[in-house]
């Protein structure tokens, strides 16, 4: 079996200051609408592969992730995210991730 080099992706991970998605929807519907709209636009532009919230909230706060094709796109996403701009994210990271599956 031939070992191929793995394509790198970049994961932007956010830990929010919210205990549930319902709380986000109730308190900040305009921010979540802007967040989703922006994510959809970046996906259509071919910069964002996928995004969403983790369903396991055992850490006490909503955690979300978005997967990008480049570090630059991931960092741009973080810097312009409505929740980050409003100070509603307690921490974020951009992490390089190697896909082991063939494309």
C-alpha positions in Angstrom: 0.0 0.0 0.0 1.3 3.4 -1.0 1.5 6.0 1.7 0.4 9.4 0.4 1.0 12.8 1.9 -2.1 14.0 3.8 -3.9 17.1 2.8 -4.0 19.6 5.6 -7.1 21.4 6.7 -7.5 24.1 9.4 -10.1 23.9 12.1 -11.3 27.0 13.9 -12.7 26.0 17.3 -14.7 28.3 19.5 -15.7 28.0 23.1 -18.6 30.3 23.7 -20.0 31.9 26.9 -23.3 30.1 26.4 -24.6 27.0 28.1 -26.9 25.9 25.2 -27.7 26.7 21.6 -31.3 27.6 22.8 -29.8 30.3 24.9 -27.9 31.7 21.9 -31.0 31.6 19.7 -33.1 33.3 22.4 -30.7 36.0 23.4 -28.9 36.8 20.1 -31.0 35.9 17.1 -29.5 38.6 15.0 -25.9 37.5 15.7 -26.6 33.8 14.9 -28.3 34.9 11.7 -25.3 36.9 10.7 -23.0 34.1 11.7 -24.9 31.5 9.6 -25.2 33.9 6.7 -21.5 34.6 6.7 -20.6 30.9 7.0 -22.9 30.0 4.1 -21.3 32.8 1.9 -17.8 31.5 2.7 -18.9 28.0 1.9 -20.3 29.1 -1.5 -17.0 30.9 -2.1 -15.1 27.6 -1.6 -13.2 28.8 1.6 -15.2 26.9 4.2 -15.7 23.1 4.0 -18.1 22.6 6.9 -19.1 24.2 10.2 -21.4 23.6 13.2 -21.8 23.1 16.9 -20.7 20.1 18.9 -23.7 18.3 20.3 -21.9 17.2 23.5 -22.1 20.1 25.8 -20.5 18.3 28.8 -17.9 21.1 29.1 -20.6 23.5 30.2 -20.4 25.8 27.2 -21.3 25.6 23.6 -18.3 24.7 21.4 -18.4 25.2 17.7 -16.0 24.3 14.9 -15.4 25.3 11.3 -13.1 23.5 8.8 -11.2 25.5 6.2 -8.9 24.8 3.3 -6.3 27.4 4.4 -5.0 28.9 7.7 -5.5 32.4 6.3 -9.2 31.7 5.6 -9.6 30.2 9.1 -8.0 33.2 10.8 -10.0 35.6 8.7 -13.2 33.8 9.8 -12.2 34.1 13.5 -11.4 37.7 13.2 -14.7 38.6 11.5 -17.0 36.3 13.4 -19.9 38.2 15.0 -19.7 36.4 18.3 -15.9 37.0 18.6 -16.4 40.7 17.7 -19.1 41.0 20.4 -16.9 39.3 23.1 -19.1 36.3 23.4 -16.4 33.7 22.8 -14.3 32.8 25.8 -11.5 31.2 23.7 -10.7 30.1 20.2 -8.0 28.2 18.4 -7.0 27.5 14.8 -5.5 24.0 14.6 -4.0 22.2 11.6 -5.6 18.9 10.8 -4.5 16.2 8.4 -7.2 14.2 6.5 -6.2 10.5 6.3 -8.9 9.6 3.8 -8.4 9.6 0.0 -10.1 12.3 -1.9 
